[in-house]
Amino acid sequence: MTVLVINAGSSSLKYQLVNPTTGESNASGLVERIGEETAMLKHEHEGEEYRLERHIEDHEVALKLVLDMFNKYGPVLKEASIEAVGHRVVQGGKYFDGPALVTDEVSERIRTLIPLAPLHNGGNLKGIEVARELLPEVPHVVVFDTAFFQRLPAEASTYALKKEVAEKYGIYRYGAHGTSHLYVSKQVAELTGKTDLKQIVMHLGNGASVSAVKNGRALDTSMGLTPLEGLVMGTRTGDIDPAAVFHLQRNAGMDVEEVDHLFNKESGLKGLSGFNDMRTVRELADKGDEDARLALDVALHRLQKYVGAYTAVLGGLDAITFTAGIGENDSDLRRELCERLAYTGIELDLEKNEVRSKQARCISTPNSKVQVWVVPTNEELEIARQAMTLV
């Protein structure tokens, strides 16, 4: 029994064939630069990697080539007992608090939400439409990044904006990375054997977010109406005074598109240091680059603030968990943040913190008042499991 998980972006298509019971990945791959002069398709199965470089016109051609890869290099999909196709969609708005069986009505609702996630929902929807045409005999299920945060308390999801304007244009805190936060928080609950757990989950990658989860329910999250709000990210500002927009429009002559590009593409670590890759920033900081060191300190300060705020929201703290590319691999960032949080009673096991592993692990000492975990995220497995709840 398997689920084919598809994550279609504006110019990319990631996929994975997953056994939702065992968590085993039978095959996976990525198509990049769809629509450009030369695209790349990478397919992995049984430890072997197969590549194809050519012009790929659109998502329909991309998915057809992916199906060819399965037939040519395995596993053959007709023999893989596919029970469902699971799709990732970033923005579900106020309409979806869990997975949904794809129908024409659901697709149309996803389309109406494109203005809330213009860089994501359009590509997600295109992938759904193409997959339904090419794989019509299998049920399709959509899983929303925002679903885990759809039930945030009203006091957390509501902005102090004129009520009529917020309602008309759907301006609320929707969050993002919800599928990852849900998967990781459930893993920590299972690993600790606690259901009444107060935990903070940090999804730290080029895009980054943090959530406060109590007894399995999200009480708050750092990303807001869009993924721009919250932590310092690779190229995004994170939290910034909204009046900075007015200031730049009035004094720098920037229009809306220029400010949007500045805040989303030219800021964050890149804006402060010139580089958006945390590894490069770390190397420069270690060599004495003051801009790189400041970039790290600004990012750490923002994380420290959110941990303090969310500890208050939770009414205490049992566990902090790091996940995603930076969270799982940057031992220096974990150490520096835990040093800043020593007042909470955190004691980091420095040797365990340095271990590189794809396994979930506790990296705090037995005497630590707050457990510290590293849990590799697996959004594809979470999507596959949610898809199976409907089919």
VOPAGU-2260 file (C-alpha; in pm, 1 decimal, decimal comma):
REM VOPAGU-2260
SITE   aa  ch    i         X         Y         Z
SITE  MET   A    0       0,0       0,0       0,0
SITE  THR   A    1     150,1     330,9    -106,8
SITE  VAL   A    2      59,4     696,5    -159,6
SITE  LEU   A    3     211,2     909,0    -434,3
SITE  VAL   A    4     280,6    1250,1    -279,0
SITE  ILE   A    5     310,3    1546,0    -517,2
SITE  ASN   A    6     433,5    1892,8    -424,2
SITE  ALA   A    7     401,8    2121,0    -727,3
SITE  GLY   A    8     557,3    2467,2    -715,7
SITE  SER   A    9     546,9    2747,6    -969,1
SITE  SER   A   10     839,6    2599,5   -1166,5
SITE  SER   A   11     908,6    2274,0    -985,9
SITE  LEU   A   12     753,5    1940,3    -897,6
SITE  LYS   A   13     867,7    1722,9    -606,6
SITE  TYR   A   14     729,4    1373,9    -559,9
SITE  GLN   A   15     765,8    1070,3    -338,6
SITE  LEU   A   16     609,5     725,6    -328,2
SITE  VAL   A   17     549,7     652,0      40,2
SITE  ASN   A   18     424,5     360,6     243,7
SITE  PRO   A   19     206,8     541,3     501,8
SITE  THR   A   20     225,3     251,1     747,6
SITE  THR   A   21     599,7     191,9     760,7
SITE  GLY   A   22     710,8     538,8     651,5
SITE  GLU   A   23     933,5     381,4     387,1
SITE  SER   A   24    1000,8     587,3      75,0
SITE  ASN   A   25     995,5     359,2    -229,3
SITE  ALA   A   26    1102,2     632,5    -472,5
SITE  SER   A   27    1138,4    1008,1    -485,4
SITE  GLY   A   28    1235,4    1281,1    -723,7
SITE  LEU   A   29    1238,7    1643,6    -827,2
SITE  VAL   A   30    1176,2    1835,8   -1146,5
SITE  GLU   A   31    1334,0    2182,1   -1146,1
SITE  ARG   A   32    1322,1    2482,4   -1379,5
SITE  ILE   A   33     997,4    2386,1   -1554,6
SITE  GLY   A   34     936,7    2623,9   -1843,7
SITE  GLU   A   35    1300,2    2733,6   -1869,0
SITE  GLU   A   36    1538,9    2650,6   -2150,3
SITE  THR   A   37    1681,9    2347,5   -1971,9
SITE  ALA   A   38    1506,0    2165,9   -1690,1
SITE  MET   A   39    1636,6    1890,1   -1464,8
SITE  LEU   A   40    1451,6    1574,3   -1358,4
SITE  LYS   A   41    1607,9    1360,8   -1085,3
SITE  HIS   A   42    1453,3    1023,6    -993,5
SITE  GLU   A   43    1579,1     807,1    -705,2
SITE  HIS   A   44    1492,8     441,2    -645,5
SITE  GLU   A   45    1671,2     167,5    -447,7
SITE  GLY   A   46    1981,6     380,0    -395,1
SITE  GLU   A   47    2020,2     465,1    -762,3
SITE  GLU   A   48    1977,9     812,8    -909,4
SITE  TYR   A   49    1860,7     879,2   -1263,5
SITE  ARG   A   50    1879,1    1221,0   -1429,2
SITE  LEU   A   51    1723,7    1380,6   -1733,4
SITE  GLU   A   52    1806,4    1726,0   -1871,4
SITE  ARG   A   53    1586,7    1879,0   -2141,1
SITE  HIS   A   54    1333,9    2152,6   -2201,0
SITE  ILE   A   55    1015,6    2075,2   -2006,1
SITE  GLU   A   56     736,2    2298,4   -2125,8
SITE  ASP   A   57     491,8    2278,3   -1836,5
SITE  HIS   A   58     371,3    2070,8   -1541,1
SITE  GLU   A   59     178,0    1832,9   -1765,2
SITE  VAL   A   60     493,6    1738,9   -1955,0
SITE  ALA   A   61     684,9    1720,9   -1626,4
SITE  LEU   A   62     440,9    1475,7   -1468,6
SITE  LYS   A   63     431,0    1262,9   -1783,5
SITE  LEU   A   64     810,4    1238,3   -1769,6
SITE  VAL   A   65     791,9    1146,0   -1400,7
SITE  LEU   A   66     549,3     863,0   -1482,3
SITE  ASP   A   67     789,7     749,2   -1754,5
SITE  MET   A   68    1070,5     743,0   -1498,7
SITE  PHE   A   69     864,5     516,8   -1273,8
SITE  ASN   A   70     789,4     282,2   -1562,0
SITE  LYS   A   71    1150,2     279,0   -1683,1
SITE  TYR   A   72    1347,1     272,6   -1356,7
SITE  GLY   A   73    1087,6     159,3   -1105,1
SITE  PRO   A   74     889,2      95,8    -916,6
SITE  VAL   A   75     617,1      40,1   -1174,9
SITE  LEU   A   76     319,9     236,5   -1044,9
SITE  LYS   A   77      63,1     -16,5   -1161,7
SITE  GLU   A   78     231,0    -268,8    -934,1
SITE  ALA   A   79     284,7     -31,4    -639,8
SITE  SER   A   80     -65,8     -61,8    -490,3
SITE  ILE   A   81    -124,6     314,3    -497,0
SITE  GLU   A   82    -423,7     393,4    -276,5
SITE  ALA   A   83    -420,0     771,9    -322,2
SITE  VAL   A   84    -234,1    1070,5    -460,3
SITE  GLY   A   85    -161,2    1326,5    -189,9
SITE  HIS   A   86    -107,3    1690,5    -284,3
SITE  ARG   A   87      48,0    1971,3     -82,1
SITE  VAL   A   88    -125,8    2309,8     -97,2
SITE  VAL   A   89      12,9    2603,3      97,1
SITE  GLN   A   90    -296,3    2813,5     162,7
SITE  GLY   A   91    -630,4    2673,9     274,6
SITE  GLY   A   92    -759,5    2994,7     428,4
SITE  LYS   A   93   -1042,3    2964,1     678,0
SITE  TYR   A   94   -1202,6    2682,1     479,9
SITE  PHE   A   95    -989,3    2374,6     546,7
SITE  ASP   A   96    -882,0    2246,7     888,0
SITE  GLY   A   97    -780,3    1903,4     760,5
SITE  PRO   A   98    -726,3    1702,1     441,3
SITE  ALA   A   99    -987,6    1724,2     164,9
SITE  LEU   A  100   -1081,8    1485,0    -113,8
SITE  VAL   A  101   -1019,6    1672,2    -438,0
SITE  THR   A  102   -1335,3    1769,6    -623,8
SITE  ASP   A  103   -1406,3    2045,3    -874,4
SITE  GLU   A  104   -1543,3    2254,1    -587,1
SITE  VAL   A  105   -1227,9    2205,2    -376,4
SITE  SER   A  106   -1009,1    2297,1    -674,5
SITE  GLU   A  107   -1209,0    2613,9    -730,3
SITE  ARG   A  108   -1174,2    2709,1    -364,0
SITE  ILE   A  109    -796,3    2665,3    -390,7
SITE  ARG   A  110    -807,5    2893,1    -694,8
SITE  THR   A  111    -987,7    3168,6    -502,8
SITE  LEU   A  112    -712,6    3155,8    -239,3
SITE  ILE   A  113    -431,7    3226,6    -487,0
SITE  PRO   A  114    -417,0    3597,6    -383,3
SITE  LEU   A  115    -321,4    3486,0     -30,4
SITE  ALA   A  116     -35,7    3267,1    -161,3
SITE  PRO   A  117      40,9    3390,4    -514,2
SITE  LEU   A  118     381,2    3217,9    -529,1
SITE  HIS   A  119     245,0    2880,0    -419,6
SITE  ASN   A  120    -126,2    2804,5    -464,5
SITE  GLY   A  121    -122,4    2851,9    -841,7
SITE  GLY   A  122     153,1    2594,9    -888,8
SITE  ASN   A  123      -5,3    2361,3    -632,4
SITE  LEU   A  124    -334,6    2375,7    -820,7
SITE  LYS   A  125    -170,3    2316,0   -1156,9
SITE  GLY   A  126     -11,3    2000,0   -1019,7
SITE  ILE   A  127    -348,4    1878,6    -891,5
SITE  GLU   A  128    -521,8    1940,1   -1224,5
SITE  VAL   A  129    -252,8    1762,5   -1427,0
SITE  ALA   A  130    -231,4    1468,0   -1186,9
SITE  ARG   A  131    -608,7    1418,2   -1192,4
SITE  GLU   A  132    -598,4    1398,9   -1571,8
SITE  LEU   A  133    -306,8    1156,1   -1584,7
SITE  LEU   A  134    -410,7     942,7   -1285,6
SITE  PRO   A  135    -792,5     954,9   -1296,9
SITE  GLU   A  136    -851,6     612,1   -1144,3
SITE  VAL   A  137    -691,9     701,0    -806,8
SITE  PRO   A  138    -851,0     928,9    -543,5
SITE  HIS   A  139    -667,9    1258,2    -495,6
SITE  VAL   A  140    -637,9    1423,7    -154,6
SITE  VAL   A  141    -510,8    1770,8     -75,3
SITE  VAL   A  142    -331,3    1854,7     250,7
SITE  PHE   A  143    -296,7    2220,7     345,8
SITE  ASP   A  144       4,6    2382,9     512,7
SITE  THR   A  145    -232,7    2611,5     699,4
SITE  ALA   A  146    -465,1    2340,0     831,5
SITE  PHE   A  147    -275,8    2275,7    1156,5
SITE  PHE   A  148    -309,1    2644,6    1242,7
SITE  GLN   A  149    -668,9    2686,5    1127,3
SITE  ARG   A  150    -788,5    2631,7    1483,5
SITE  LEU   A  151    -562,3    2886,7    1645,2
SITE  PRO   A  152    -738,0    3073,9    1925,8
SITE  ALA   A  153    -907,4    3384,9    1789,9
SITE  GLU   A  154    -680,3    3602,7    2001,7
SITE  ALA   A  155    -380,6    3460,1    1815,3
SITE  SER   A  156    -523,0    3452,1    1462,9
SITE  THR   A  157    -685,8    3796,2    1468,2
SITE  TYR   A  158    -496,8    4110,0    1372,3
SITE  ALA   A  159    -593,3    4441,4    1532,7
SITE  LEU   A  160    -712,4    4568,2    1195,8
SITE  LYS   A  161   -1048,7    4725,3    1117,9
SITE  LYS   A  162   -1286,5    4431,0    1136,8
SITE  GLU   A  163   -1470,8    4496,6     810,2
SITE  VAL   A  164   -1146,6    4523,6     612,9
SITE  ALA   A  165   -1001,9    4206,2     767,1
SITE  GLU   A  166   -1318,2    4009,2     691,1
SITE  LYS   A  167   -1353,8    4138,1     335,3
SITE  TYR   A  168    -995,3    4061,2     235,7
SITE  GLY   A  169    -930,7    3760,9     459,6
SITE  ILE   A  170    -651,7    3918,2     662,7
SITE  TYR   A  171    -582,0    3675,6     945,0
SITE  ARG   A  172    -290,6    3472,9    1077,7
SITE  TYR   A  173    -287,2    3154,5     870,2
SITE  GLY   A  174      66,0    3036,2     940,0
SITE  ALA   A  175     270,1    2804,5     717,3
SITE  HIS   A  176     480,6    2487,3     743,5
SITE  GLY   A  177     183,3    2345,5     933,1
SITE  THR   A  178     228,9    1994,2     795,5
SITE  SER   A  179     583,6    1990,9     931,4
SITE  HIS   A  180     485,0    2138,2    1268,1
SITE  LEU   A  181     208,6    1879,6    1303,6
SITE  TYR   A  182     434,8    1586,1    1214,4
SITE  VAL   A  183     718,4    1695,3    1441,8
SITE  SER   A  184     499,6    1781,6    1740,1
SITE  LYS   A  185     331,5    1439,3    1716,8
SITE  GLN   A  186     671,7    1271,7    1700,2
SITE  VAL   A  187     791,3    1448,1    2014,7
SITE  ALA   A  188     473,0    1352,5    2200,2
SITE  GLU   A  189     530,4     987,5    2105,1
SITE  LEU   A  190     900,7     997,4    2192,0
SITE  THR   A  191     840,8    1151,7    2532,7
SITE  GLY   A  192     530,9     946,1    2603,9
SITE  LYS   A  193     342,9    1260,5    2706,0
SITE  THR   A  194       8,6    1381,3    2577,1
SITE  ASP   A  195      -5,5    1691,0    2799,7
SITE  LEU   A  196     306,2    1841,7    2645,8
SITE  LYS   A  197     396,1    2210,5    2621,7
SITE  GLN   A  198     635,1    2235,4    2330,6
SITE  ILE   A  199     791,3    2482,6    2090,9
SITE  VAL   A  200     870,4    2355,5    1741,3
SITE  MET   A  201    1126,2    2539,9    1527,7
SITE  HIS   A  202    1113,2    2470,8    1154,3
SITE  LEU   A  203    1437,6    2635,7    1048,0
SITE  GLY   A  204    1531,6    2639,2     682,6
SITE  ASN   A  205    1564,9    2908,4     417,0
SITE  GLY   A  206    1205,3    2972,5     517,2
SITE  ALA   A  207    1160,8    2949,6     893,4
SITE  SER   A  208     877,4    2941,7    1144,3
SITE  VAL   A  209     814,9    2856,4    1508,4
SITE  SER   A  210     500,2    2729,9    1677,0
SITE  ALA   A  211     364,0    2690,8    2027,8
SITE  VAL   A  212     185,8    2356,0    2071,2
SITE  LYS   A  213       0,4    2249,6    2384,7
SITE  ASN   A  214    -154,2    1904,8    2420,4
SITE  GLY   A  215    -127,6    1859,2    2044,5
SITE  ARG   A  216    -302,6    2185,9    1957,0
SITE  ALA   A  217    -128,5    2487,2    1804,9
SITE  LEU   A  218    -177,2    2800,8    2015,6
SITE  ASP   A  219      36,3    3036,6    1806,4
SITE  THR   A  220     277,1    3048,2    1513,8
SITE  SER   A  221     519,9    3304,9    1378,4
SITE  MET   A  222     415,6    3322,8    1012,8
SITE  GLY   A  223     102,8    3526,1     952,4
SITE  LEU   A  224    -112,7    3625,4     657,1
SITE  THR   A  225     186,2    3524,4     443,1
SITE  PRO   A  226     518,4    3347,4     508,7
SITE  LEU   A  227     689,2    3688,8     539,4
SITE  GLU   A  228     606,6    3746,3     905,3
SITE  GLY   A  229     807,3    3607,0    1194,6
SITE  LEU   A  230    1168,1    3485,1    1207,8
SITE  VAL   A  231    1468,0    3613,9    1014,5
SITE  MET   A  232    1492,1    3391,2     706,5
SITE  GLY   A  233    1725,0    3337,9     414,6
SITE  THR   A  234    1590,5    3628,3     210,5
SITE  ARG   A  235    1284,3    3746,8     409,6
SITE  THR   A  236    1278,1    4020,8     669,6
SITE  GLY   A  237    1047,6    3846,5     912,8
SITE  ASP   A  238     891,4    4088,1    1162,8
SITE  ILE   A  239     931,5    4452,9    1062,4
SITE  ASP   A  240     744,9    4774,0    1138,4
SITE  PRO   A  241     465,2    4797,0     875,3
SITE  ALA   A  242     535,8    5168,9     850,0
SITE  ALA   A  243     865,9    5077,8     681,1
SITE  VAL   A  244     653,0    5017,2     371,6
SITE  PHE   A  245     507,5    5369,0     381,4
SITE  HIS   A  246     850,7    5515,9     453,4
SITE  LEU   A  247    1006,6    5347,3     149,7
SITE  GLN   A  248     717,4    5446,2     -74,1
SITE  ARG   A  249     729,6    5811,7      33,2
SITE  ASN   A  250    1104,2    5861,7      62,6
SITE  ALA   A  251    1263,6    5603,8    -167,8
SITE  GLY   A  252     998,9    5620,5    -438,9
SITE  MET   A  253     946,4    5243,4    -426,9
SITE  ASP   A  254     621,0    5097,9    -554,5
SITE  VAL   A  255     440,1    4797,5    -405,6
SITE  GLU   A  256     620,6    4543,6    -624,3
SITE  GLU   A  257     963,1    4685,1    -537,1
SITE  VAL   A  258     893,9    4675,4    -163,3
SITE  ASP   A  259     752,4    4322,8    -195,8
SITE  HIS   A  260    1069,6    4211,7    -375,6
SITE  LEU   A  261    1292,5    4384,5    -119,9
SITE  PHE   A  262    1121,9    4227,5     180,9
SITE  ASN   A  263    1085,6    3876,6      33,9
SITE  LYS   A  264    1393,0    3834,2    -188,9
SITE  GLU   A  265    1667,4    4074,6     -80,4
SITE  SER   A  266    1643,7    4084,4     297,6
SITE  GLY   A  267    1694,3    3842,1     586,6
SITE  LEU   A  268    2039,0    3684,2     605,2
SITE  LYS   A  269    2106,1    3789,0     246,2
SITE  GLY   A  270    2021,3    4150,9     313,8
SITE  LEU   A  271    2241,6    4165,1     622,8
SITE  SER   A  272    2542,0    3964,0     505,8
SITE  GLY   A  273    2513,1    3926,1     128,6
SITE  PHE   A  274    2441,4    3552,3     151,1
SITE  ASN   A  275    2122,9    3358,3     224,0
SITE  ASP   A  276    2286,4    3019,9     294,8
SITE  MET   A  277    2335,1    2981,2     670,3
SITE  ARG   A  278    2646,8    2770,1     616,4
SITE  THR   A  279    2816,0    3048,5     420,7
SITE  VAL   A  280    2711,1    3308,6     675,5
SITE  ARG   A  281    2851,9    3090,9     954,3
SITE  GLU   A  282    3185,3    3045,9     772,4
SITE  LEU   A  283    3219,2    3419,2     719,0
SITE  ALA   A  284    3131,1    3494,5    1081,6
SITE  ASP   A  285    3394,9    3246,8    1200,8
SITE  LYS   A  286    3651,7    3432,6     988,4
SITE  GLY   A  287    3564,6    3760,8    1157,0
SITE  ASP   A  288    3314,7    3909,2     908,9
SITE  GLU   A  289    3116,9    4158,7    1119,6
SITE  ASP   A  290    2813,8    4169,8     887,2
SITE  ALA   A  291    2782,1    3790,4     896,6
SITE  ARG   A  292    2814,2    3782,5    1275,8
SITE  LEU   A  293    2547,1    4052,5    1307,6
SITE  ALA   A  294    2317,6    3853,9    1075,9
SITE  LEU   A  295    2352,8    3548,9    1300,7
SITE  ASP   A  296    2293,8    3753,7    1614,4
SITE  VAL   A  297    1981,7    3918,7    1470,4
SITE  ALA   A  298    1843,0    3576,8    1376,0
SITE  LEU   A  299    1924,8    3434,1    1719,6
SITE  HIS   A  300    1774,5    3735,5    1896,8
SITE  ARG   A  301    1448,7    3687,3    1704,9
SITE  LEU   A  302    1440,5    3317,6    1795,3
SITE  GLN   A  303    1510,3    3399,4    2159,6
SITE  LYS   A  304    1221,6    3647,9    2165,6
SITE  TYR   A  305     978,0    3395,7    2021,4
SITE  VAL   A  306    1079,3    3126,5    2268,0
SITE  GLY   A  307    1019,6    3368,9    2554,0
SITE  ALA   A  308     684,1    3479,4    2416,0
SITE  TYR   A  309     563,9    3127,2    2342,9
SITE  THR   A  310     674,8    2998,1    2682,4
SITE  ALA   A  311     443,0    3260,3    2828,3
SITE  VAL   A  312     160,4    3163,7    2588,9
SITE  LEU   A  313     201,3    2796,4    2682,2
SITE  GLY   A  314     223,3    2869,1    3054,1
SITE  GLY   A  315     552,0    2683,3    3079,8
SITE  LEU   A  316     774,8    2472,5    2858,7
SITE  ASP   A  317     850,0    2099,8    2844,4
SITE  ALA   A  318    1037,1    2067,1    2514,7
SITE  ILE   A  319    1199,8    2262,6    2232,9
SITE  THR   A  320    1243,7    2084,7    1900,3
SITE  PHE   A  321    1461,5    2177,0    1601,8
SITE  THR   A  322    1370,5    2056,8    1253,5
SITE  ALA   A  323    1424,2    2128,6     879,0
SITE  GLY   A  324    1756,5    2192,4     706,1
SITE  ILE   A  325    1914,7    2438,9     947,8
SITE  GLY   A  326    1741,7    2307,7    1257,5
SITE  GLU   A  327    1851,0    1949,7    1191,1
SITE  ASN   A  328    2208,4    2022,7    1083,8
SITE  ASP   A  329    2337,9    2346,4    1239,5
SITE  SER   A  330    2476,6    2239,3    1577,3
SITE  ASP   A  331    2630,9    2582,6    1635,5
SITE  LEU   A  332    2297,0    2759,4    1604,8
SITE  ARG   A  333    2134,7    2510,2    1843,3
SITE  ARG   A  334    2416,0    2557,2    2094,5
SITE  GLU   A  335    2411,7    2937,1    2075,6
SITE  LEU   A  336    2035,4    2955,4    2115,9
SITE  CYS   A  337    2034,8    2715,6    2410,4
SITE  GLU   A  338    2307,4    2924,6    2575,3
SITE  ARG   A  339    2077,9    3226,7    2547,2
SITE  LEU   A  340    1796,7    3019,5    2700,8
SITE  ALA   A  341    1996,9    2888,4    2996,6
SITE  TYR   A  342    1763,2    3078,8    3232,3
SITE  THR   A  343    1488,8    2824,5    3150,1
SITE  GLY   A  344    1698,2    2544,1    3296,9
SITE  ILE   A  345    1805,1    2404,8    2960,2
SITE  GLU   A  346    2122,7    2198,1    2974,3
SITE  LEU   A  347    2252,5    2092,7    2634,9
SITE  ASP   A  348    2460,2    1777,0    2598,4
SITE  LEU   A  349    2736,4    1920,3    2380,1
SITE  GLU   A  350    2849,2    1582,2    2248,1
SITE  LYS   A  351    2499,1    1474,9    2149,9
SITE  ASN   A  352    2441,9    1813,7    1988,7
SITE  GLU   A  353    2735,2    1756,3    1753,5
SITE  VAL   A  354    2607,5    1419,7    1628,0
SITE  ARG   A  355    2477,6    1423,2    1269,4
SITE  SER   A  356    2192,7    1178,1    1225,2
SITE  LYS   A  357    1872,3    1126,2    1031,5
SITE  GLN   A  358    1713,3     985,2    1346,8
SITE  ALA   A  359    1508,0    1177,1    1602,7
SITE  ARG   A  360    1716,0    1235,0    1914,6
SITE  CYS   A  361    1719,5    1416,4    2246,4
SITE  ILE   A  362    2026,5    1640,0    2279,7
SITE  SER   A  363    1972,0    1775,2    2631,7
SITE  THR   A  364    2115,4    1626,8    2951,7
SITE  PRO   A  365    1904,0    1414,6    3190,3
SITE  ASN   A  366    1909,2    1707,6    3436,5
SITE  SER   A  367    1775,7    1961,0    3186,6
SITE  LYS   A  368    1446,3    2115,1    3299,3
SITE  VAL   A  369    1345,0    2152,6    2933,1
SITE  GLN   A  370    1409,8    1871,3    2687,8
SITE  VAL   A  371    1576,7    1965,8    2359,9
SITE  TRP   A  372    1507,3    1749,7    2055,5
SITE  VAL   A  373    1619,3    1725,8    1695,8
SITE  VAL   A  374    1349,2    1559,8    1485,6
SITE  PRO   A  375    1391,1    1530,8    1106,5
SITE  THR   A  376    1070,0    1647,1     946,3
SITE  ASN   A  377     885,5    1428,8     697,1
SITE  GLU   A  378     607,2    1628,0     534,6
SITE  GLU   A  379     560,2    1367,2     262,2
SITE  LEU   A  380     488,1    1095,5     516,9
SITE  GLU   A  381     245,0    1322,6     701,4
SITE  ILE   A  382      66,2    1402,9     373,8
SITE  ALA   A  383      47,9    1031,4     289,4
SITE  ARG   A  384     -96,9     944,7     629,5
SITE  GLN   A  385    -352,0    1225,0     613,9
SITE  ALA   A  386    -451,7    1116,7     264,3
SITE  MET   A  387    -519,2     765,7     390,7
SITE  THR   A  388    -754,6     895,9     659,6
SITE  LEU   A  389    -994,3     990,7     378,9
SITE  VAL   A  390    -957,8     695,4     144,0
